[in-house]
Structures are given as structure tokens and as C-alpha cells.
Amino acid sequence: MRQTRAHVQTGLEVFLATDIPQLTGKRAGLLTNATGSDRRFCSAVDLLQAHGQLELCALFGPEHGIRGDVQAGVKVAGQVDRRTGLPMYSLYGETRRPDPEMLSGLDVLIYDMQDLGARYSTYIATLQYAQQAAAQAGLTFVIFDRPNPLGGKRVAGNILENTFNSFVGCHPLPIQHGMTSGELGRLFAAEYGWPEPLVIPLRGWRRALRFDETDLPWVQPTPNLPTLDSISLYPGTCLVEGTACSEGRGTTRPFELIGAPGLDPFALAEVLEKYQLPGVAFRPAYFTPTFSKHAQQICGGVQVHIVEPDQLRPVELGICLLYALHKLSPAPFNWTSGVEGKLSIDLLYGSDALRLALDSGAEVAEILATWEPALTAFKERRRPFLLYGEEEE
């Protein structure tokens, strides 16, 4: 018998059902994408325009665009939204920050997007940059909160070092931070000295709840994270992006299929199974990406299957994957180039420590042990900004 899912209302739904005096009659900009919708899949753009409590005047879009129709890394152009006639400003094109002209005439800037639960998400940087721009322009920054899809209990990974600050890691957070967008906004405000955002909180959500344990419908937040399995693995398997191996982009199972041309899938699965990682199983697999790395080439590797979601430890899984790929690669193992002279893996990990450790032959247990002191300190750092209890692992 199917377990009853928790009834959860998003910040958007709470706003639509509640009179919020601070927003009445205000001229608003909305930063959103396809995930900014209610449980009937009605867009926040349409809902706010019809609501009447405030006046929707401008739209802002992140990576992949407001409608989610643009591939990863592709610049998005500003334009007029055909459905509403509103100006639509891109924050993933010529600029990644709202400029004063974009914000001119607005009273509030609203953020409503589904976060991914991992530090690599460019939506976190977009949240931070928009919040900063609103503070500088004297606008009220509003966050319609949504669940952390991975739940809010577990934190994992290293803390980003400021030297490796980038659009895929803009603040000293662990890889799996266990916070909602509203909680992150509160933390940013305190640590940068900005006005505290107006967070319209979730109703019915608890930190222990994964997204699939709520009654909210899932809308994929990016073109390459189509399922809850892919997003659950993403905090770990995204690290493969920093290598010449495929993270499954260009297949129907991105971030679930991992491999490379010439790699023995059975040998890879055997090495990974020795770690007895909780919650997952590894199936030897061959796959052929249609685009991205190794397009039209047969790759040997594994499909990562989630068998016990509650037990899953994706960041630890990612480290084990890198260790095994580094060990078994049929060609010299390659770390790929990033931006500003840094390697992609260093930007994703937020430090060069992982790369240097793997290149020197360090074991997985040694790498994992380096996380604990900083994670303990982070849990204390985040505690004042939590909105949904303090349950932790």
C-alpha cells in the first residue's frame, strides 16, 4: 500500500492564499523558471499577474531560461515574454546580476525557483547576486520558499574555500548543505550585512522529508536533471563533470550513467561494490551519449541505482566514483579545464585538495575524514537561519 505523502504548500501557494501587507500594491520583479509553479502546474508568472495583490512589472530568468528551454552553459538572451508582454531579463547572458536599469521602478524582487540541494547549483549564485542587487537598490527581497529536494537533515562534503569561488560555488557552504532557498537567503543576509529577506515559508514541510515524501508535483529544474533519482545522485555524480569521463549528459539517464570509452564496466562495478555504499547498487552498463562528452561513442561504465533512498550518501558516492575512475581509466586520467585558469574539479569541489589527494594515491577514507571538523562548524553557523527545525544527522 502506498504511503501517504505529507501535504506541503510552497511559499508561492502560501502567498496566493494569504494577505501579506508588505507586498500589497508593490511593483514587483519575479525571478523564476519552470519550477516556479503551483501543484496544478500553473506558472508563478501567470498566477502573480492575475492575483492583484501586487503589480508584476518585470521577469528575470536564470541559467536555462524562465521556461527551462535552454541547455546547460548556453547564454540566454533577454527579450519580451510572449505570453505576458513583460520585459524578460536574462541573468545568464551578458550579465549574471540584475543591474540598476533592470530594477528601476520596482519595489520588490521575488525569487521563486526549486533549488537542487547541492552547492554546484548556479541557482544559488543567482539567488545571492539578485539578493545583493536588491539590497543595493533598496528593494525588498522576497523568497517564495520551496523544499530542499534531498531533505534538510544531512550535510556532507567539504566547505568551499574562497580562493575557488565561482558561479558553481559562490559561498563557503558544504556540497550538500541541507538548507532551503529561504534559509540560504537568511544566511547570506547575515553574513554579508544585507537586509533580511522576506521569506514566505513552506507549510507542512519538515527537514526529514525528501521531495518524493511530499504531495508536491516534481518539475525538472534543469534539462539534465529530469528525475528525482538524477537529482538525488547529483551532489556526488556531478563531480565527474570535472573529468574527461562522461557523467551521462546526452543520455536519458544523466548523472545516473557514469563511464568512458574503453572502460571495463564490470571492473568498475566490482571496485565500487567493495565500498558497500549504503542505498545504492551498481549495474555494469554500456551507453552512447548523443551530445556532450564522447558523443556518438560507446562508453563503458555503470548505472547507479538508488535502492534505499533514506540511506543514500551521494557525496561519499561521488568520491568513490572518482577514486575508481582514476584507478581504472584506460588512458591517462584527465582533469578538465574550467575558467580563470582553474580546473573544473577544483571549482566544483571548492578546493584543489580532492584532486591533489587522488593524484597522490590517497584512499577514500582519508578524504572523507577531512570533512568533519568544518561540517561541525557549519552546522552551528546555519542553525540561527533554519526555519523548519534543527533535525540533523
Secondary structure, 3 states (H helix, E strand, C coil): CCCCCECCECHHHHHHCCCCHHHCCCEEEEEECCCCECCCCCEHHHHHHHHCCCEEEEEEECCCCCCCCCCCCCCCCCEECCCCCCEEEECCCCCCCCCHHHHCCCCEEEEECCCCCECCCHHHHHHHHHHHHHHHHCCEEEEECCCCCCCCCCCEEEECCHHHCECCECCCCEEECCCCHHHHHHHHHHHHCCCCCEEECCECCCCCCCHHHECCCCCCCCCCCCCHHHHHHHHHHHHHHHECCECCCCCCCCCCEEEECCCCHHHHHHHHHCCCCCCEEEEEEEECCCCCCCCCCCEEEEEEEECCHHHCCHHHHHHHHHHHHHHHCCCCCCECECCCCCEHHHHHHCCCHHHHHHHCCCCHHHHHHCCHHHHHHHHHHHHHHCCCCCCCC
